Amino acid sequence: MSQKPVSSVAVPQSVISAEAVSVALEAAIGHAAKLGVKINVAVADSGGNLSGFLRMPGAFLQSIDIAIDKAYTASGFGFSTKDWMKVIGHDEGMKLGFSARPRLVVFGGGLPIRVAGELIGGIGVSGASEEQDEECARAALLAIGAE
């Protein structure tokens, strides 16, 4: 074993700001209102930690955890929750293994949040159709200037 000293013990990790979280949540809710749907929306930071959550009155209670888990999945893997099946393809072992993982969501409504190519978090929307959930998430990204 080498006794060489470690050059860097800690590394910086960018996370979404509290201000951006607030704007993103409000934008998703605003877009849902325009669509006439009721949603739950969550934002996680790049470490998968819940940074913010809003629930529209009347949105499905079961969708609370789904929205949070969509944000967690998108922030943890850096791609849309809708793209999971494309990534797994026809690998049955991966399908079985990943489906057993708690908190992993493999349908639309969760998007990574990137600024200048850097992953800073994820957003998850649940309560409407898969397409409407993703549309609300995209409205949130647009509102904060994220990719």
C-alpha positions in Angstrom: 0.0 0.0 0.0 1.1 3.5 -0.9 1.6 6.1 1.9 1.1 8.8 -0.7 -1.0 11.7 0.8 -4.4 12.3 -0.7 -4.3 15.5 -2.8 -8.0 16.3 -2.4 -10.4 15.0 0.2 -13.4 17.0 -0.8 -14.7 18.1 -4.2 -17.3 20.8 -5.0 -20.7 19.7 -6.1 -23.1 22.1 -7.7 -26.7 22.0 -6.5 -29.8 23.9 -7.5 -30.4 27.1 -5.5 -33.4 27.6 -3.2 -34.5 30.5 -5.4 -34.5 28.3 -8.5 -36.3 25.6 -6.7 -39.1 28.0 -5.8 -39.4 29.4 -9.3 -39.4 25.9 -10.8 -42.1 24.6 -8.5 -44.4 27.6 -9.1 -43.8 27.3 -12.9 -44.8 23.7 -12.9 -47.9 24.4 -10.9 -48.8 27.4 -13.1 -48.5 25.3 -16.2 -50.7 22.5 -14.7 -53.3 25.1 -13.9 -53.3 26.2 -17.6 -53.7 22.6 -18.6 -56.6 22.1 -16.1 -54.8 19.3 -14.2 -53.8 18.9 -10.6 -50.2 17.8 -9.9 -47.6 17.2 -7.2 -44.2 18.5 -8.1 -40.8 17.9 -6.4 -37.3 19.1 -6.9 -34.2 17.2 -5.8 -30.7 18.5 -5.7 -27.8 16.8 -7.5 -27.3 14.6 -4.5 -30.9 13.3 -4.7 -31.9 15.3 -1.6 -35.5 16.7 -1.6 -35.1 20.5 -2.1 -38.7 21.5 -2.5 -42.2 20.2 -3.0 -45.7 21.6 -3.8 -49.0 19.9 -4.0 -52.0 21.4 -5.8 -55.2 21.0 -3.7 -57.0 17.9 -5.1 -54.0 16.3 -6.6 -53.8 12.6 -6.0 -52.3 11.8 -2.6 -50.5 8.7 -4.0 -48.7 10.9 -6.5 -46.8 12.7 -3.7 -44.2 10.0 -3.4 -44.2 9.3 -7.1 -43.3 13.0 -7.8 -40.5 12.9 -5.2 -39.2 9.6 -6.6 -39.2 10.9 -10.2 -37.1 13.9 -9.1 -34.8 11.5 -7.2 -34.4 9.2 -10.2 -33.8 12.0 -12.7 -31.2 13.7 -10.5 -29.5 10.4 -9.6 -29.1 9.2 -13.2 -29.1 12.4 -15.2 -31.7 11.5 -17.8 -35.4 11.5 -18.2 -37.4 8.9 -16.3 -39.2 8.2 -19.5 -35.9 7.0 -21.1 -35.3 4.2 -18.6 -36.8 1.5 -20.8 -34.7 2.7 -23.8 -31.5 2.5 -21.7 -32.3 -1.0 -20.4 -33.4 -2.3 -23.8 -34.1 -6.0 -24.0 -31.9 -7.0 -21.0 -34.3 -9.0 -18.9 -31.8 -9.1 -16.0 -31.6 -5.4 -15.8 -35.4 -5.0 -16.0 -35.9 -7.4 -13.1 -33.0 -5.9 -11.1 -33.9 -2.3 -11.5 -37.6 -2.9 -11.0 -36.8 -4.2 -7.5 -35.0 -1.0 -6.6 -37.1 1.2 -4.3 -37.7 4.8 -5.5 -36.7 4.1 -9.1 -39.3 5.4 -11.5 -39.3 4.2 -15.2 -42.1 6.3 -16.7 -42.3 9.9 -17.8 -42.5 13.0 -15.6 -39.0 13.2 -14.2 -36.3 15.3 -15.8 -32.8 16.1 -14.9 -31.9 19.8 -14.3 -28.8 20.9 -16.0 -27.2 24.3 -16.3 -24.3 24.7 -18.8 -24.2 20.9 -19.1 -23.8 20.4 -15.4 -26.3 18.3 -13.5 -27.6 20.3 -10.6 -30.8 18.4 -9.7 -34.0 16.7 -11.0 -37.7 17.6 -11.1 -40.5 15.2 -10.8 -44.2 15.8 -11.6 -47.1 13.4 -10.9 -50.8 13.5 -11.0 -51.8 14.0 -14.7 -51.0 12.0 -17.8 -47.4 11.0 -18.4 -47.2 13.6 -21.2 -48.8 16.4 -19.1 -46.5 15.6 -16.2 -43.5 16.0 -18.5 -44.9 19.1 -20.0 -45.2 20.7 -16.6 -41.6 19.6 -15.7 -40.3 21.2 -19.0 -42.2 24.5 -18.2 -40.3 24.5 -14.9 -36.9 24.0 -16.6 -37.8 26.8 -19.0 -38.7 29.2 -16.2 -35.3 28.8 -14.5 -33.2 28.8 -17.7 -32.2 25.1 -17.4 -31.6 22.6 -20.1 
